Amino acid sequence: EFDIHGGGLDLLFPHHECEVAQSVCALGEGAFAKYWLHNGFINVNNEKMSKSLGNFSTLKDIFEKYDPMVVRFMYLQTHYRNPINFSEVLLDQAKAALDRLHGFVRGLNVGVSELDEASIDYEAEVAKFSACMDNDFDTSGAFGVVFELVKNVNKLRDDGKLSTGDVEVAEKFLKKVDEVLGVIYGGDETVDEDIEALIKEREEARKNKDFDASDRIRDELRDRGIELEDTAGGTVWKKS
């Protein structure tokens, strides 16, 4: 007896029904596997990906162009029982969404007001996330909860009401979520001290309306692989 038996939807009959029949005969009812998980097909141009058709890509090839976290995120955005029509367009969309999420994490402390009390309920957010995961591993719904939190935090920031308490709650929640999903804090979210110093120097130049210096530092950072995004609450960076 073991906990989880997995496989593709095409294995339900006759393979898995045969396994169930054999296990019932040998061990009794319900003694083989506690949970059966059947995943949807990976399709390419609406055809099932298969070795015989030659319409497959290896992970080694994909990882030459996309970070493994992007691939992981792409799969998690779709419920495991649903098919995925695999394409570079889908990977590009996943990369863009994951970049936004990582950018949100990097800029979480940007534009914080002087308020202390949190308006975001940590327990309520965890309950919504858990409800999705308890609903047959609904990872797509779980990410819906995450991006709803992102939207709410950004609105609080835009309204000048983002408190230190909200930031703490959001960070605590995202770290809790990432214990399960493993993509939010999986990337390289740090920069060298000299890069940090240049970002701060540029922020000071913008405050002092020294736009020549601001543009010069932005160009230097871009040459070093750092893109800057100026928001209402402050500047957020990302690696290009």
Phi, psi and chi 1 to 4 in degrees:
 res  aa     phi    psi   chi1   chi2   chi3   chi4
   1 GLU       -  137.1  179.5 -178.2  -11.9      -
   2 PHE  -143.7  173.6   53.9   96.8      -      -
   3 ASP   -78.2  -55.6  -71.4  -27.0      -      -
   4 ILE  -125.0  131.0  -60.2  173.4      -      -
   5 HIS  -116.8  122.2 -168.3  -54.7      -      -
   6 GLY  -117.5  166.8      -      -      -      -
   7 GLY   166.3  173.3      -      -      -      -
   8 GLY   -75.7  160.3      -      -      -      -
   9 LEU   -60.4  -26.5  -76.6  170.2      -      -
  10 ASP   -72.0   -9.1   55.1  -22.4      -      -
  11 LEU   -95.1   -3.8  -60.6  179.8      -      -
  12 LEU   -54.2  -50.4  -90.7  167.8      -      -
  13 PHE  -129.1  131.8  177.7   84.5      -      -
  14 PRO   -97.1   -6.7   34.8  -36.1      -      -
  15 HIS   -61.3  -53.0  -55.8  -68.4      -      -
  16 HIS   -74.8  -34.8  -69.9  171.7      -      -
  17 GLU   -61.9  -36.1  -72.4 -165.5   10.0      -
  18 CYS   -65.8  -42.5 -178.0      -      -      -
  19 GLU   -62.3  -41.4  -73.0 -174.8   85.3      -
  20 VAL   -62.5  -45.8  171.3      -      -      -
  21 ALA   -59.7  -44.6      -      -      -      -
  22 GLN   -65.2  -42.1  -66.6  178.6   68.4      -
  23 SER   -68.2  -35.9   67.0      -      -      -
  24 VAL   -64.0  -43.0  168.4      -      -      -
  25 CYS   -63.3  -39.0  -68.8      -      -      -
  26 ALA   -84.7  -36.9      -      -      -      -
  27 LEU  -122.3  -13.6  -55.1  169.9      -      -
  28 GLY   101.4  168.8      -      -      -      -
  29 GLU   -62.0  131.6 -172.3   71.6   32.5      -
  30 GLY    70.7   18.5      -      -      -      -
  31 ALA   -97.9   -3.0      -      -      -      -
  32 PHE   -89.0  -64.4 -175.5   46.3      -      -
  33 ALA  -136.5  140.1      -      -      -      -
  34 LYS   -76.7  -37.1  -66.1  178.8 -178.1  177.2
  35 TYR  -133.6  138.3  -57.9   98.9      -      -
  36 TRP  -114.2  124.2  -68.9   77.5      -      -
  37 LEU  -119.8  120.2  -57.3  179.3      -      -
  38 HIS  -116.9  115.9  -64.5   94.7      -      -
  39 ASN   -88.8  152.0   60.3  -82.1      -      -
  40 GLY   -71.2  165.6      -      -      -      -
  41 PHE   -76.3  153.5  -62.4  140.6      -      -
  42 ILE   -92.7  118.0  -59.5  175.8      -      -
  43 ASN  -105.4  150.5  -62.3  -36.0      -      -
  44 VAL  -125.9  119.0  177.0      -      -      -
  45 ASN    54.0   42.2  -64.2  -36.4      -      -
  46 ASN    66.7   15.4  -63.1  -48.8      -      -
  47 GLU  -114.6  146.2  -76.9 -170.9  -49.1      -
  48 LYS   -60.1  130.6  178.4 -174.7  173.2 -176.3
  49 MET   -68.4  127.4 -179.5 -173.2  -72.7      -
  50 SER  -153.7  155.1   68.6      -      -      -
  51 LYS   -66.3  -37.2 -162.4  169.6 -175.4  178.9
  52 SER   -65.8  -33.1   60.0      -      -      -
  53 LEU   -82.3  -16.7  -67.3  173.7      -      -
  54 GLY    71.3   16.6      -      -      -      -
  55 ASN  -102.4   44.4   61.6  -13.7      -      -
  56 PHE  -120.7  161.0   65.7   92.2      -      -
  57 SER  -125.0  143.7  -60.1      -      -      -
  58 THR   -86.0  153.4   65.8      -      -      -
  59 LEU   -61.1  -34.8  -73.2  176.0      -      -
  60 LYS   -57.6  -43.6 -178.9 -179.1  178.3 -178.9
  61 ASP   -67.5  -42.4  -68.1  -21.9      -      -
  62 ILE   -65.0  -38.9  -64.9  169.2      -      -
  63 PHE   -70.4  -13.5  -69.7  162.6      -      -
  64 GLU   -70.8  -22.3  -71.3 -179.8   -1.0      -
  65 LYS  -114.7  -28.9 -173.7  172.1 -178.0 -180.0
  66 TYR  -125.8  140.3  -63.5   94.6      -      -
  67 ASP   -62.4  140.2 -170.8  -73.5      -      -
  68 PRO   -54.3  -30.6  -28.7   35.3      -      -
  69 MET   -64.5  -32.8  -77.0  -65.3  167.3      -
  70 VAL   -65.0  -43.4  171.9      -      -      -
  71 VAL   -64.0  -44.8 -179.8      -      -      -
  72 ARG   -58.7  -46.0  179.6 -178.5  176.4   89.7
  73 PHE   -62.8  -39.4 -177.6   69.9      -      -
  74 MET   -59.0  -45.7  179.3 -161.1   71.8      -
  75 TYR   -66.1  -41.6  -76.9  122.5      -      -
  76 LEU   -68.0  -22.6  -71.1  172.1      -      -
  77 GLN   -72.6  -14.1  -77.2 -171.3  -59.9      -
  78 THR  -114.5  135.9  -57.8      -      -      -
  79 HIS   -59.4  139.4 -169.1  -83.8      -      -
  80 TYR   -61.7  -22.9   76.2   90.8      -      -
  81 ARG   -86.0   -9.1  -77.1 -167.0  -74.0  106.7
  82 ASN   -90.8  148.8  -69.2  -23.0      -      -
  83 PRO   -71.2  155.2   26.8  -34.3      -      -
  84 ILE  -120.3  123.6  -64.9  178.6      -      -
  85 ASN   -89.7   88.8 -159.3   33.6      -      -
  86 PHE   -65.5  134.2 -179.0   84.3      -      -
  87 SER  -164.5  163.9   67.6      -      -      -
  88 GLU   -67.6  -27.7  -72.5 -159.0   -2.5      -
  89 VAL   -61.2  -44.1  171.5      -      -      -
  90 LEU   -64.5  -39.8 -169.0   62.0      -      -
  91 LEU   -66.2  -39.8  -77.4  166.7      -      -
  92 ASP   -64.1  -39.7  -71.7  -22.2      -      -
  93 GLN   -64.7  -41.1  -69.7  172.0  -11.6      -
  94 ALA   -64.6  -41.2      -      -      -      -
  95 LYS   -62.8  -42.7 -177.6  179.8 -175.7  -56.7
  96 ALA   -63.6  -43.0      -      -      -      -
  97 ALA   -66.4  -41.0      -      -      -      -
  98 LEU   -68.6  -36.3 -168.1   58.0      -      -
  99 ASP   -61.3  -40.6  -77.1  -13.3      -      -
 100 ARG   -63.9  -40.2  -72.5 -163.5  -60.2  -87.8
 101 LEU   -66.8  -43.4 -171.1   54.0      -      -
 102 HIS   -66.5  -37.0  -73.7  167.7      -      -
 103 GLY   -63.5  -38.3      -      -      -      -
 104 PHE   -61.4  -43.4  172.1   78.1      -      -
 105 VAL   -63.7  -44.6  170.3      -      -      -
 106 ARG   -63.1  -35.3  -72.9 -168.1  -62.9  -90.5
 107 GLY   -98.8   17.7      -      -      -      -
 108 LEU   -61.5  -33.3 -164.8   51.3      -      -
 109 ASN   -90.6    5.6  -73.5  -66.1      -      -
 110 VAL   -85.0  135.9  171.5      -      -      -
 111 GLY    72.5   30.1      -      -      -      -
 112 VAL   -79.2  136.3 -179.3      -      -      -
 113 SER   -81.8 -175.9   70.9      -      -      -
 114 GLU   -86.6    2.4  -64.1 -179.0   -3.5      -
 115 LEU   -73.9  150.2  -59.5  171.9      -      -
 116 ASP  -109.0  -39.9  -64.8  -38.3      -      -
 117 GLU   -73.4  136.2 -171.9  174.4  -12.0      -
 118 ALA   -82.0  138.0      -      -      -      -
 119 SER  -100.3   -9.4   58.9      -      -      -
 120 ILE   -93.5  130.1  -59.3  172.8      -      -
 121 ASP   -92.7  110.7 -172.4  -27.0      -      -
 122 TYR   -60.0  -47.9  171.5   76.6      -      -
 123 GLU   -62.7  -37.2  -63.4  -62.3  -24.2      -
 124 ALA   -66.9  -39.8      -      -      -      -
 125 GLU   -65.8  -43.0  -63.9  -60.5  -38.2      -
 126 VAL   -63.5  -38.9  170.3      -      -      -
 127 ALA   -62.9  -40.9      -      -      -      -
 128 LYS   -66.8  -41.7  -71.5 -172.7  -72.7 -174.5
 129 PHE   -64.0  -45.7  172.8   78.2      -      -
 130 SER   -64.0  -37.0  -62.1      -      -      -
 131 ALA   -61.4  -38.6      -      -      -      -
 132 CYS   -67.5  -45.5  -70.1      -      -      -
 133 MET   -67.7  -31.8  -66.0  -56.2  -63.6      -
 134 ASP   -74.3  -16.7  -72.1  -16.3      -      -
 135 ASN   -89.8   69.5 -178.1   25.6      -      -
 136 ASP    57.5   46.2 -166.8   20.6      -      -
 137 PHE    52.4   53.4  -67.2  108.4      -      -
 138 ASP   -79.5   77.6 -177.5    8.9      -      -
 139 THR   -67.1  -31.9   52.4      -      -      -
 140 SER   -64.9  -41.6   56.5      -      -      -
 141 GLY   -65.8  -36.7      -      -      -      -
 142 ALA   -62.8  -40.8      -      -      -      -
 143 PHE   -68.6  -27.8  -89.4  116.6      -      -
 144 GLY   -60.1  -39.9      -      -      -      -
 145 VAL   -64.1  -42.5  175.0      -      -      -
 146 VAL   -62.3  -47.7  170.2      -      -      -
 147 PHE   -72.9  -23.8  -79.0  106.3      -      -
 148 GLU   -67.6  -40.1 -177.4   69.0   19.8      -
 149 LEU   -62.2  -43.5  174.1   85.9      -      -
 150 VAL   -57.5  -45.0  169.8      -      -      -
 151 LYS   -62.2  -42.8 -175.3  177.6   77.8  171.1
 152 ASN   -66.9  -40.1  -68.9  -22.2      -      -
 153 VAL   -65.2  -43.4  168.3      -      -      -
 154 ASN   -62.8  -36.2  -74.6  -24.0      -      -
 155 LYS   -67.2  -42.5 -173.7  175.9 -172.3  -50.3
 156 LEU   -59.9  -41.0  -74.0  170.4      -      -
 157 ARG   -65.1  -44.9  180.0 -177.4  -71.7  112.2
 158 ASP   -62.9  -32.6  -68.6  -17.9      -      -
 159 ASP   -85.9    0.0  -66.6  -17.1      -      -
 160 GLY    72.0   23.9      -      -      -      -
 161 LYS  -118.0   12.1  -62.6  178.0 -179.3  179.0
 162 LEU   -76.4  113.0 -178.8   62.8      -      -
 163 SER   -93.2  164.5   69.8      -      -      -
 164 THR   -62.7  -32.2   53.7      -      -      -
 165 GLY   -64.9  -40.5      -      -      -      -
 166 ASP   -62.4  -41.7  -71.1  -42.3      -      -
 167 VAL   -62.3  -44.0  170.2      -      -      -
 168 GLU   -63.6  -42.8  -69.6  172.2    1.4      -
 169 VAL   -64.4  -45.9  167.2      -      -      -
 170 ALA   -61.5  -44.1      -      -      -      -
 171 GLU   -66.0  -42.2 -173.7  172.8   38.4      -
 172 LYS   -61.8  -42.8 -177.2  180.0  178.0 -178.0
 173 PHE   -65.3  -46.4  170.8   70.1      -      -
 174 LEU   -63.7  -36.4  -68.3  174.6      -      -
 175 LYS   -69.6  -35.5  -72.7 -178.4  175.8  178.9
 176 LYS   -64.0  -45.6 -179.0   73.1  173.0  177.3
 177 VAL   -60.8  -40.7  165.7      -      -      -
 178 ASP   -71.8  -15.7 -142.7   37.6      -      -
 179 GLU   -63.2  -24.6  -68.6  176.1    5.1      -
 180 VAL   -99.2  -49.9  178.9      -      -      -
 181 LEU   -88.8  -32.8  -58.6  178.4      -      -
 182 GLY    65.2   36.0      -      -      -      -
 183 VAL  -130.7  -16.0  -66.8      -      -      -
 184 ILE   -74.1  -42.3  -59.8  173.8      -      -
 185 TYR  -109.8   21.5  -68.7   92.3      -      -
 186 GLY   -83.9  -17.9      -      -      -      -
 187 GLY   -87.9 -179.6      -      -      -      -
 188 ASP   -86.7   97.5 -176.5    4.5      -      -
 189 GLU  -104.5   25.6  -56.2  -55.5  -41.2      -
 190 THR  -126.0  158.1   60.0      -      -      -
 191 VAL  -131.8  163.8  -70.2      -      -      -
 192 ASP   -67.0  160.4  -64.7  -24.5      -      -
 193 GLU   -61.6  -36.3  -70.0 -177.6    1.5      -
 194 ASP   -68.8  -31.2   59.0  -28.5      -      -
 195 ILE   -68.6  -44.8  -64.1  -68.5      -      -
 196 GLU   -57.8  -41.4  -74.3 -173.4   -6.2      -
 197 ALA   -63.7  -40.1      -      -      -      -
 198 LEU   -66.3  -39.7  -79.9  172.3      -      -
 199 ILE   -62.1  -44.1  -66.6  172.1      -      -
 200 LYS   -65.9  -38.5  -70.1  178.2 -179.3  177.6
 201 GLU   -62.5  -40.1 -177.6 -178.8  -18.1      -
 202 ARG   -66.8  -39.2 -179.2  178.5  176.2  -85.1
 203 GLU   -60.7  -39.8  -71.9  178.7   -9.2      -
 204 GLU   -66.4  -39.2  -73.4  -60.7  -42.6      -
 205 ALA   -63.1  -39.5      -      -      -      -
 206 ARG   -66.3  -41.2  -70.6 -175.6   70.5 -124.8
 207 LYS   -61.4  -37.6  -72.6  178.8 -176.5  177.4
 208 ASN   -87.4    6.5  -63.3  -31.4      -      -
 209 LYS    59.3   29.6  -59.6 -173.1 -176.7  -57.4
 210 ASP   -90.4   79.5 -173.5   -8.7      -      -
 211 PHE   -72.5  -26.6  -60.9  115.8      -      -
 212 ASP   -64.1  -46.7  -71.8  -22.2      -      -
 213 ALA   -66.1  -38.9      -      -      -      -
 214 SER   -60.2  -45.9  173.1      -      -      -
 215 ASP   -67.4  -38.5  -68.6  -16.5      -      -
 216 ARG   -63.1  -43.7  174.6 -179.7   52.8   78.4
 217 ILE   -68.5  -39.5  -63.8  170.4      -      -
 218 ARG   -58.2  -44.7  174.3 -168.5  -81.3  -84.9
 219 ASP   -64.7  -39.5  -68.5  -19.5      -      -
 220 GLU   -64.4  -41.9 -179.1  179.8  -12.6      -
 221 LEU   -66.6  -38.3  -72.8  168.8      -      -
 222 ARG   -62.4  -40.6 -175.7 -178.4  -67.4  116.4
 223 ASP   -63.8  -24.8  -69.4  -19.3      -      -
 224 ARG   -97.5   11.9  -62.8  176.6   66.5  172.3
 225 GLY    86.4   20.5      -      -      -      -
 226 ILE  -119.6  119.5  -58.4  -64.8      -      -
 227 GLU   -99.0  139.1  -66.4  -74.4  -16.1      -
 228 LEU  -109.7  142.4  -59.6 -179.4      -      -
 229 GLU  -126.3  118.8  179.7 -176.6   -4.2      -
 230 ASP   -88.3  119.2  -63.1  -41.0      -      -
 231 THR  -112.5  173.5   70.8      -      -      -
 232 ALA   -61.9  -30.8      -      -      -      -
 233 GLY   -91.2  -13.6      -      -      -      -
 234 GLY   150.9 -167.8      -      -      -      -
 235 THR  -102.2  133.6  -58.9      -      -      -
 236 VAL  -118.4  138.5  178.5      -      -      -
 237 TRP  -109.1  159.5   62.4  -92.6      -      -
 238 LYS  -150.2  155.2   70.7  175.5 -178.2  178.5
 239 LYS   -84.9  130.7  -66.3 -175.9  178.6  179.7
 240 SER   -88.3      -   56.7      -      -      -
